[in-house]
Amino acid sequence: MTTKRILSLWFPRLAAERVLRLEAGTLEGPFAVVRDVGNMQLLHALSVEASQAGLVEGQPLRDAQAMCPDLLTRLSNPQAEAAFLTVLRRWAGKFSPWVSEGQAASLMVDITGCAHLFGGEDVLLAQVEAECADFGVTACGGIADTVGAAWALARYAGRGAEAGRSGDAIDQEARATRARAVKRRHWERGGATPKAQSAGEAMSRIAAPGQTRTALAPLPIAALRLPQATVVQLTRLGLRRVEELAGQPRAGLARRFGQEVVLRLDQALGLVPEPVSPARPPDHFAVRLTLPEPIGLEKDVRAGLDRLLPALAERLRARGRGARRVRLQAFRCDHTMQPVEVGLARPSADPERLRPLLAMKLGEIEAGPGIDVLRLEAHVTEPVHATQHRGHLGAAADGLARRGRAGAGVGLDDLIGRLGARVGLEAITRLHPADSHIPEKGSKVLAAAWSEPARDWTAQPPLARPLLLFRPEPVHVDAAPTQPVRPPESFRWRRRRFEITGATGPERIAPEWWLDEPEWRSGTRDYWRMEVGSGERLWLFYAHGGALSAGWFCQGSFA
């Protein structure tokens, strides 16, 4: 049985080196990426120069600037750093198809059966680190039988247990407790921690198959991926190395520190499986047709399109997806390419709905010296769910009615798609009713291709609204009425004089008190439907006054 072999790659300066790559040499000197933690800024990632200046991760920015006045900083961008790690994951796929992203800027690569293709595990590890150095990225790798062991070797190989000072140090204790401290071991009183190896000896970052326990034994317990608080508690008890922790009774560790300590230890030793779960590759829906001879006629391109559409539709249906945007690429003999693209109002995998839209764009393709490759790609897709009909006999009529409405909707969607192929889908809009009593908010404009038509809308205004609605324009009244509740006999608007022959109203509309809108600072309005001598029907209102002065305004026209 083949032993699992895991490669762990750790990028300790990922955030800082991502920014340095983008700046392309413009940042010189010590550099650090900082992040906000509470009410202070801490160093998140450091460049090599910053580390050489004595700065460490987690250090407050004010202390770092006091130590290194020339320090340059940038704020952390977690989204961009995650995207950069994804790029590195795709690059690591050249060594093994099983690559997953881990926490704290790391990758896990299952290299079982792959190392001999690169000359062995040591050669593979050297090649990985060399290529990362060419990218300008610092990488530390470790290889072992388990994920936990490889993670530990990548970060702590060559580092012994640190000499931490506990609460038993002589200078930290009261006078009454110093007498009892004499009986304790010297390293618990602040002395140096006993070392399992000489100072010049370095640990290997590659654990031989079956030697996981031996490779982990001298590492600090922080290599087990334990929380910092747990590491501090174990250190105070004198458990600083993995071998010391592994020799303790499991029941006692679980009762005092929880199951996580035992779980992490068993995962690192291989007693509990921890597989590498590779990231799922993104779906690509594209088909390609290579022609034996170059073509240049539109009918030939149409014939090639007829062969590509069924294959693309089959791939979309197999994944339960529907195309939203489709791109046809025509590759010419002179190594040039011309794309044409269409969009659909509703996602679909039906070739009969895609063919007419693409046929409208074939005339834009310039054949040039000849087209030898056609490629059809659905680069924007959405899930399409199948319709499940009820099995009861009484629901048959409802199913037929729904099918009829769906058929009408398909025809409208095809019309929107055809118009969108000419003027663009963004230029085709529809009005949707909105839940507001304010006239200008009674409807909203939405893109027809990305919105559903309104159905069963019952909230209708009490009176008819004008066909043309515009911003309120002041109206000059020749003789102001004594009572503002009655309309005037004549008024001037847009340099014209109008005689009122009839009026219907008023319809009182109050502003939305929970919003402060500049257009409605004139207070409550009384709307009137005015018929003037020239035959026009205008929509006027009288504003009773608020933050602005009262007066008459015109806001719309019915005809």
Summary of the structure (lengths in Angstrom):
residues: 559
radius of gyration: 36.9
end to end distance: 85.7
largest distance: 111.6
contacts: 1605
relative contact order: 0.06
helix: 36%
strand: 26%
